Amino acid sequence: MPEVDRYKQGTPCWVDLSSTDIEVSKKFYRELFGWELEAMDVGRGLTYYMARLKGRYVAGMMQQLPDAPPGMPSYWANYLAVDSVDAAAERAVAAGGTVVVAPDSVPNGSGRMFFAADPTGAQIGFWEAGTHLGSGIINEPGTMIWNELQTNDVPKAVAFYEAVTGCTSSTGPAGDQREYTSLLVEGRPVAGALKVPIEGLLPFWMTYFNVEDVDQALQQAVDLGGHVIAPAFDVPAIGRMAVLMDPAGAAFSIMSGLPA
């Protein structure tokens, strides 16, 4: 079991769901991935749910904030590990990004975080671990296996992440993509970036969850009220995957095989 006890700066370390209907989301992901959900009071009358598998936290979710813009859809947010959110926020602004949520501490000493929009508009969270390091298990069924930036200007976006986290990058053919950029930490691929595949789609980060059988999980998701965005397909030398929308409207991908 690929347990994680520390994330190096620049590595995706956590994902959480902002849902327009948290009760629908809780039921869907509990049944699809077998998550146990632990409720945590985070103040302001809000509850954050920590998803647990095999005794370790793997993701989070909560009801969309009351002050969210009208019409804001449900979405999965991705977080990159950093050694200091305050220093990272300064670098983000210097690199052309915009701080969307200022650095702040999470209750109970869990850590510190901020959100930024990269220069192409994709929003990303940054996490400085306290008692909570991030996902305690990865690459196992029901846990994140890959995180991918889809943007209209890959070089511009990648330069931002390199400046903020110190990661490097490598671009070349991958699977059925003639040009795919990998973000590297100490030479190891930790995330990907590619040009938005659908014209008019705004830049965003896609979360991939591992499943044992993509076709079976796809059918189960549909039976639970989810919708298919991209039917199951094979990526040479990578694995099999599909893109879904949960019943509350959040997009995510499922994947079997090795992380890209």
Secondary structure, 3 states (H helix, E strand, C coil): CCECCCCCCCCEEEEEEEECCHHHHHHHHHHHHCCEEEEEECCCCCEEEEEEECCEEEEEEEECCCCCCCCCCCEEEEEEECCCHHHHHHHHHHCCCEEEEEEEEEHHHCEEEEEEECCCCCEEEEEEECCCCCCCECCCCCCEEEEEEEECCHHHHHHHHHHHHCCEEEEEEECCEEEEEEEEECCEEEEEEEECCCCCCCCEEEEEEECCCHHHHHHHHHHCCCEEEEEEEEECCCEEEEEEECCCCCEEEEEEECCC
